Each structure stands twice: as structure tokens, then as C-alpha cells.
Amino acid sequence: MADEDRIMLEIAGLKKKFGEDVILDGVDLTINKGEVVVMLGSSGCGKSTLLRCINGLESFDKGSIRIDGEEIVSGSKALPRLRQKIGMVFQSYDLFPHRNILDNITLAPVKVQKRAKEDARAQAEQLLRRVGLWEKRKAYPRELSGGQKQRVAIVRALCMNPEIMLFDEVTAALDPEMVREVLDVMLELAQGGMTMLIVTHEMGFARAVADRIVFLDEGKLLENLPAETFFNNPSTQRAKDFLQTFEFKKTLTDERKDQLS
Amino acid sequence: MNLDWNFIIKYAPLYVEAAKLTVFIAFWGILLAFAVGVLCSAALYYKVPVLRRIIQAYVELSRNTPLLVQLFFLYFGLPNIGIVLSGEACAMIGIAFLGGSYMTETLRSGLESIDKIQEESAASLGFNKWFTMKEIIFPQAMAVSVPGICANVIFLIKETSVVSGIALADLMYVAKDLIGLYYKTDEALTMLVISYLMILLPVSAAATILERRLRHAGFGN
């Protein structure tokens, strides 16, 4: 396979400002087909903005984003078509509250992709069974738990047969005991060969699922390493500090000790 | 109170005819008002540059002038610039003009109550703007707006009593006419009240049922 055929997502020199604030400062990122990339970074570092730029929800000032070779331009005519290649799951539950679960999933395949109702329904059934929610197909979103809603949101995105899935802190708003059920679905998806770009704060999960870790800090991509290398031996101090914040040690950090004494 | 029943029986058919006109004007006027409301609230929701200002001006003008004045303008004013409309047309347009602003505001508040994430998740599924509005945003906004819309409908039906001011033989007109001709004030007004109640009570009941069903279906939170 030629190189460009393997590339699913190609971001080059991406810059974005909100007023005077630089949110993304020259981000370069390439994701190959079938690759699972986890993006880490502290809150406000630009992770969500980057994901939103990728599917055109946010415009950017400089640089380019290509999905499967085609350029993403916010507000362009091609955008609705290109977005069908990108499945996105948000942090806040974004199911349509006035439609039942099955409708939530089949609405876009039928109305946007013009697929036959039976065909969309059959795929929805298969996917819902896979995440263990087929018996909830007639329920409304408000009748589901947070974890169930997010699993449905993932299924809804998958039912469009996307070529890449974006996950924007999908477990951040969940009760702890529901995090696992959602991560399991994502892990299974990754093992099935789906191309994924995941933003998460679940470090154990990141380590288990990722082929590669990218670390974003103040709008710059500081690290881009194989997962194991990143966790064992990150190359920048910023990344080391970041990882440190997730480690709980029996002893207090020196700084804390000073403060408390 | 001693009512002249013979009088009532004799002139009841007049009220039936007048009620038909009242309902006719109210129906088409309100339907038009709703259409105006849908279009204007959508333009406000999408913040369409110039149009938005025009609509805001219209809403202020419409809500802050009496319907009778609006009707006089349509009926007596427009012929001066060569536009002659029938009384019925003026009445329907008047109700639509007044009701349009109320519907606009009611629907706008419904649209604005829908979380932005709904629009974004629809967009990320490849829905275009039109489909997102039609399938996702509008149905949810309607559920929020229904109580307000019902209140507007009842208000506008009652407002039709003003059209007697441009010589349309609606319920109000017939009652005033009978009083003027026969001085049967008690009978004429009693029949007037009953006529309005017969139109409005069913509408009111339907509104209550609709609101209750929406609350129970309560797909929202």
C-alpha cells in the first residue's frame, strides 16, 4: 500500500485563536487507518477544540485537516458528506430526547444516507445487541442511565459506518461505576480495527487501548509516542508532570509536605 | 333576571351565523399567525443579519399597538395607497399581524431553550441545517412552547371581537346590533357570552389535554 492510502487523518500546521487566546498553535498529527490514538493533556489545552475542528464544528485560522485525503473546511458544502466518515461522541449526553433509542440510531442512516429502513434497523439491532441494549430500543433517552446513553451514542455514530471515530471525554460526566461499561465498548471497537482518536482522562484505559499517545499542552503537540514509551519514558518535563498528577503515592509529595507542616 | 325567550329563540340563528364568521376569521388568522411565528422565530434563532432587526421592529410594533388601530390601518389606511382589501381579509391579516409577534416570541423562547449540543450532534451525524431544524430542534422546541401557543390561541380568538369595528358581522357585531335595534341588552349579551364560551371552552379543554399529554410523554428531562 502506498503511504497516502494508509493515512486516515492528516492535520498539518493547525492554528486556532479565540480572540487573543491561542488555542491550537501549529498542530501536526497523522493517524493511519486502523490506528488508535489517545490524546492527553490538562483541561483547557485544546483537546476538545482539536476534535471539534476535525469534524468542522469549529473553524480554524491556519493549517489543514484532511480526512481520507479530502480537506475539511468549516461551513463548506462538502462538510455534511465528509462528516458521515467521522463518528463523534461527546462528553454531554447528546441523544435526541424526543426520539426513542432505535429512532435515535436509525434517523441519520435513513434520512442522511438514504438507506432502507430495514437495512438501518438490522444494523442497529446488531450493534445494540453487541452493547447489550437491544431490549432498550423502545425506551426514551431519559429512561437510560448515563452509561447506557453513552453506549447508545457510540452505536448511533457507528451505524453511519464511519471510517474514524472521535471520542471527546465520553466518560467524564459519568458516575464511576458506569465508566467501565463504556470503556469496554470502546476497547472492543479498537480491537476490531476501528480508527480512533480518543480524548480521555482514564489513564489505565489510555494505556490499554492506545497504539500511540499524543500529548497536547497549551495548544502544542509536545509528544507523539508509542503508548508504552510515553507512559514509561515521556520525553518532555511537561508530560512527566502531567503523568505525575495521576499517581497517588503513599507518601505526600515534597511540596505538600512543606505546605502541611 | 327575566329573559325574553322568544327573542332568544328568534335571533339565535343570527348568532350561529356570526359565530361561523368569528371561527372562520380566528382559524385562518391564527394559522397565518403561527406561520409568521415559525418563520420569524427561525430567523431570530439563526440570527439572520438584517432580517433579525426588521423582525424585532415588527414584534415591537405589533405588540404595542391595539388590534383595532391595526385593523383601521388595513381597512381605511391601505386604500389610500391603492390597496383595497375585503373586511374578512383585513380581519385575518390583522389577527395574523398581531398574533404573529406573540407566536414569534413564544416559539423563539422554545428554540432558545434547546441545548446547543443537539444541533452539534445532529451536524456531526451529517444532518444539514434544514433537517436539523425540522427533525431535531423544532419538535423539541414545540414541546416547550405548547403552553404558550395555547394561551396565544385563546387570546387571539377573543381578540377577534374587535373586528366588529370594521363592520364585520361577527358575534360582537350582532350583539351590539340587536341591542341597538331592540334594547334587549340582557338577552343579547347573555347569548354573546354563551356563544364565546361555546367556542372557547372546547379549545381551552383541548389545550389542557395537549399540555398534559406532552408533560406525560415528557421525553425531556
Boltz contact constraints between the chains, C-beta under 6 A:
constraints:
  - contact:
      token1: [A, 55]
      token2: [B, 124]
      max_distance: 6.0
  - contact:
      token1: [A, 57]
      token2: [B, 120]
      max_distance: 6.0
  - contact:
      token1: [A, 80]
      token2: [B, 126]
      max_distance: 6.0
  - contact:
      token1: [A, 80]
      token2: [B, 128]
      max_distance: 6.0
  - contact:
      token1: [A, 83]
      token2: [B, 124]
      max_distance: 6.0
  - contact:
      token1: [A, 83]
      token2: [B, 126]
      max_distance: 6.0
  - contact:
      token1: [A, 84]
      token2: [B, 126]
      max_distance: 6.0
  - contact:
      token1: [A, 88]
      token2: [B, 124]
      max_distance: 6.0
  - contact:
      token1: [A, 92]
      token2: [B, 117]
      max_distance: 6.0
  - contact:
      token1: [A, 94]
      token2: [B, 117]
      max_distance: 6.0
  - contact:
      token1: [A, 94]
      token2: [B, 121]
      max_distance: 6.0
  - contact:
      token1: [A, 96]
      token2: [B, 136]
      max_distance: 6.0
  - contact:
      token1: [A, 97]
      token2: [B, 219]
      max_distance: 6.0
  - contact:
      token1: [A, 97]
      token2: [B, 220]
      max_distance: 6.0
  - contact:
      token1: [A, 98]
      token2: [B, 139]
      max_distance: 6.0
  - contact:
      token1: [A, 98]
      token2: [B, 140]
      max_distance: 6.0
  - contact:
      token1: [A, 98]
      token2: [B, 219]
      max_distance: 6.0
  - contact:
      token1: [A, 108]
      token2: [B, 125]
      max_distance: 6.0
  - contact:
      token1: [A, 112]
      token2: [B, 126]
      max_distance: 6.0
  - contact:
      token1: [A, 112]
      token2: [B, 127]
      max_distance: 6.0
  - contact:
      token1: [A, 140]
      token2: [B, 219]
      max_distance: 6.0
